[in-house]
């Protein structure tokens, strides 16, 4: 019983310090990391995590040579290449002017994570400082070509969605606009598919701007813009204008005749006011009840059709 308790206590302590080291590494808390890594090394001298944590803390304290020794030991004892260990060794090698070693470590980092542009630049700098200028320039060119190709490949899904959504849009003041709710709905469905929606945040600035303009235009069309006028609305408007024109003529004719008969200020003011009221009321009623607004797509209708509008 006593033996089991004695065995369990070091195991619990080891787990505690390993967890603490991992936590302090993730939070970049180099002060507490130094103490936790020392305790982990005391309990498990061969644990690469403890050596890595100690090296990271020692670099923060300015103890570069002990840090470099510990990180090389940690990397040798690690079963597989760890990106954080390689990066720390490369940084320490550069600080200790071992630029050739740093270039080798950055080459391993590029092999592990080819999508990190900082590794390419850092390796080129290390090569240049170690005297390999031509190789450094070649590395930069190769990295630039790779990232341009990768960006173009990454943008292709967004570009295809944008091009499809632009087909139904017209340009007004160099901005896209949709004339019907149906085309706006189709555009939003295209733009909000998983592929362009996930990729647009990291797309090129020009493509991202086109995407955002189209999305704004489609949302505006669904919220505000009217669509085709109905045939019965056009007939009502025609009849309304047909009866309004003679009425306007009669009012204006009577007003002018009154002014010519008694051209006093009161007569003129009263006539103008009467004309404005008599013409304004039917015009206002006409615009309110008969102007062909078409049907507007409300937020609830849009939600039923599967389009989620931002507030």
Buried (B, 14 or more C-beta within 10 A) or exposed (E): EEEEEEEEEEEEBBEBBBEBBBEBBEEEBBEBBBBBBBBBBEBBEEBBBBBBBBBBBBBBEEBBEEBBBBBBBBBEBBEEEBEEBBBBBBBBBBBBEBBBBBBBBBBBBBEBEBEBBEBBBBBBBBBBBBEBEEBBEEBBEEBEEBBEEEBEEBBEBBBEBBEBBBEBBEEEEEEBBBBBBBBBBBBBBBBBEEEBBEBBEEBBEEBBEBBEBBBBBBBBBBBEBBBEEEEEBEEBBEEBEEEBEEEBEEBBEBBEEBBEEEEEEEBBEBBEEBBEEBBEEBEEEBEEEBEEEEEEBEEEEBEEEEBEBEE
